[in-house]
């Protein structure tokens, strides 16, 4: 006997994000509305990718706490060669894979595991890394330590934190750009002393 439709499980809720620039500019994509998932807003993403625009083409990127995939998708849209998306939440991973398939993304790999497990199990090195973990988890220091063997020469590391958060940064990282807006602080670091973000 067929079940009454009112007894069927409702599909998990979803929200939308918009790609700001590049080949998918203006595309609206969905992401899973799961607890703790906080996509970087349009204005912050626009600022970040203005900082990165001269560096992105041809790079290999890591979206370490991918969530919605907003940062990695924006990077692919703007010319990154590849992005590895790492996300622990299975529902978020499922939705992210759907969106990548929808836009026909090449060079994207999605890993359903913790950031720690991923970095412990790979030998890859990255040109640009996005570190935007759930704020409640206080995972920044652990992430910085684990990243040390996975940064290409003169790599860029983007870090998003609550405003006024003090970060114990590795001594060879240099702060290139910083901006606080609302309750969020965004910082872009360079892992080699010879690399400068400009004025």
C-alpha positions as CSV (number, residue, x, y, z in Angstrom):
1,X,0.0,0.0,0.0
2,X,1.3,3.4,-0.9
3,X,2.0,5.7,2.0
4,X,0.0,8.9,2.4
5,X,2.2,11.8,1.1
6,X,1.7,13.6,4.4
7,X,3.8,10.8,6.0
8,X,6.8,11.2,3.7
9,X,9.9,12.8,5.0
10,X,10.2,16.4,3.9
11,X,13.3,17.2,1.9
12,X,16.1,18.9,3.9
13,X,15.9,22.7,3.8
14,X,18.2,24.6,1.5
15,X,19.3,28.2,1.0
16,X,20.9,30.1,-1.8
17,X,24.1,31.8,-2.6
18,X,25.2,33.9,-5.6
19,X,28.5,33.7,-7.5
20,X,29.9,37.2,-7.5
21,X,32.3,37.1,-10.5
22,X,33.9,35.1,-13.2
23,X,32.4,32.6,-15.7
24,X,29.5,31.8,-13.4
25,X,28.8,35.3,-12.4
26,X,25.2,35.8,-11.1
27,X,24.5,32.1,-10.9
28,X,22.4,31.3,-7.9
29,X,23.3,28.0,-6.3
30,X,21.8,26.1,-3.4
31,X,23.4,24.9,-0.1
32,X,22.2,22.8,2.7
33,X,20.8,24.8,5.6
34,X,22.6,22.8,8.4
35,X,23.5,24.0,11.9
36,X,26.7,26.0,12.0
37,X,26.9,26.5,8.2
38,X,27.7,30.2,7.6
39,X,28.5,31.1,4.0
40,X,30.8,34.1,3.6
41,X,28.5,36.9,2.6
42,X,28.5,38.6,-0.8
43,X,30.3,41.8,0.3
44,X,33.0,39.9,2.1
45,X,33.5,37.5,-0.9
46,X,33.7,40.5,-3.2
47,X,36.4,42.1,-1.1
48,X,38.4,38.8,-0.7
49,X,38.4,38.0,-4.4
50,X,39.4,41.6,-5.2
51,X,42.4,40.9,-3.1
52,X,43.0,37.6,-4.9
53,X,42.2,38.5,-8.5
54,X,45.9,38.8,-9.6
55,X,46.8,35.5,-8.0
56,X,43.9,33.1,-8.8
57,X,44.4,32.0,-12.4
58,X,46.0,28.6,-12.6
59,X,46.1,28.0,-8.9
60,X,45.4,24.9,-6.8
61,X,43.1,25.8,-3.9
62,X,41.8,24.2,-0.8
63,X,38.5,25.1,0.8
64,X,39.2,23.5,4.1
65,X,35.8,23.9,5.9
66,X,33.8,24.1,2.7
67,X,30.2,24.2,4.0
68,X,28.3,25.8,1.2
69,X,31.4,25.7,-1.0
70,X,31.0,29.5,-1.6
71,X,34.7,30.3,-1.5
72,X,35.9,27.4,-3.6
73,X,33.1,27.9,-6.2
74,X,34.0,31.6,-6.5
75,X,37.7,30.6,-7.0
76,X,36.8,28.1,-9.7
77,X,34.6,30.7,-11.4
78,X,37.4,33.2,-11.4
79,X,40.1,30.9,-12.9
80,X,41.5,28.5,-10.3
81,X,42.7,25.3,-11.9
82,X,41.5,23.1,-9.1
83,X,39.7,23.2,-5.7
84,X,39.6,20.5,-3.1
85,X,36.5,21.0,-0.9
86,X,36.7,19.4,2.5
87,X,33.5,19.1,4.6
88,X,32.4,16.9,7.4
89,X,28.7,17.3,7.2
90,X,27.2,14.6,4.8
91,X,24.2,16.7,3.9
92,X,26.3,19.7,3.0
93,X,28.6,17.5,0.9
94,X,25.7,16.0,-1.0
95,X,24.3,19.4,-1.9
96,X,27.7,20.8,-2.8
97,X,28.3,17.9,-5.2
98,X,25.0,18.6,-6.9
99,X,25.8,22.2,-7.4
100,X,29.3,21.5,-8.8
101,X,27.6,19.1,-11.3
102,X,25.0,21.7,-12.1
103,X,27.6,24.3,-13.2
104,X,29.8,21.7,-14.9
105,X,32.8,22.4,-12.7
106,X,36.1,20.8,-13.7
107,X,39.0,20.5,-11.3
108,X,36.7,20.1,-8.2
109,X,37.0,17.3,-5.7
110,X,34.8,16.9,-2.6
111,X,36.0,15.1,0.5
112,X,33.5,14.1,3.2
113,X,35.8,14.1,6.3
114,X,37.2,16.4,8.9
115,X,39.9,18.9,8.0
116,X,42.3,17.2,10.3
117,X,41.8,13.8,8.7
118,X,42.1,15.2,5.2
119,X,45.4,17.0,5.9
120,X,46.8,14.0,7.7
121,X,46.0,11.7,4.7
122,X,47.2,13.9,1.8
123,X,50.6,15.0,0.5
124,X,49.1,17.8,-1.7
125,X,50.4,21.3,-1.6
126,X,48.2,24.3,-2.3
127,X,48.6,27.8,-3.6
128,X,45.6,29.3,-1.9
129,X,43.8,28.0,1.2
130,X,40.5,29.2,2.7
131,X,40.2,28.6,6.4
132,X,36.7,29.5,7.6
133,X,35.7,27.0,10.2
134,X,32.6,27.0,12.3
135,X,33.3,29.8,14.8
136,X,32.1,27.8,17.8
137,X,34.7,25.1,17.2
138,X,37.8,27.2,17.7
139,X,39.7,25.2,15.1
140,X,42.0,27.9,13.7
141,X,45.2,26.9,15.6
142,X,44.7,23.2,14.9
143,X,44.2,24.0,11.2
144,X,47.3,26.3,11.0
145,X,49.5,23.5,12.5
146,X,48.1,20.9,10.1
147,X,48.6,23.1,7.1
148,X,52.3,23.6,7.5
149,X,53.3,20.8,5.2
150,X,50.6,21.6,2.6
151,X,51.5,25.1,1.5
152,X,53.2,25.8,-1.8
153,X,55.9,28.3,-1.9
154,X,54.5,31.8,-1.5
155,X,51.0,30.4,-0.7
156,X,48.2,32.6,0.4
157,X,46.0,31.7,3.4
158,X,42.6,33.4,3.9
159,X,41.3,33.3,7.5
160,X,37.8,34.3,8.7
161,X,37.1,34.8,12.4
162,X,34.8,36.6,14.7
163,X,35.8,40.3,15.1
164,X,38.6,41.0,17.5
165,X,39.8,37.3,17.6
166,X,43.5,37.0,18.4
167,X,45.2,34.4,16.3
168,X,48.5,32.6,17.1
169,X,49.9,32.8,13.5
170,X,53.1,30.8,12.5
171,X,56.1,33.2,12.5
172,X,56.8,32.9,8.8
173,X,53.3,34.0,7.8
174,X,52.9,37.7,7.0
175,X,49.6,39.6,7.2
176,X,48.9,41.1,3.8
177,X,45.4,42.3,4.1
178,X,42.9,42.7,6.9
179,X,39.3,44.0,7.1
180,X,36.7,43.9,9.9
181,X,33.1,44.3,8.9
182,X,30.1,43.7,11.2
183,X,31.0,40.9,13.5
184,X,33.5,39.3,11.2
185,X,37.2,39.8,10.6
186,X,38.9,38.7,7.3
187,X,42.6,38.3,7.0
188,X,44.9,37.3,4.1
189,X,48.3,35.9,5.0
190,X,51.4,35.1,2.9
191,X,53.5,32.2,3.9
192,X,56.7,33.5,2.4
193,X,58.4,36.7,3.6
194,X,59.1,37.7,-0.1
195,X,55.5,37.8,-1.0
196,X,53.5,41.0,-0.5
197,X,49.8,41.7,-0.8
198,X,50.4,45.3,-1.9
199,X,48.9,48.5,-0.3
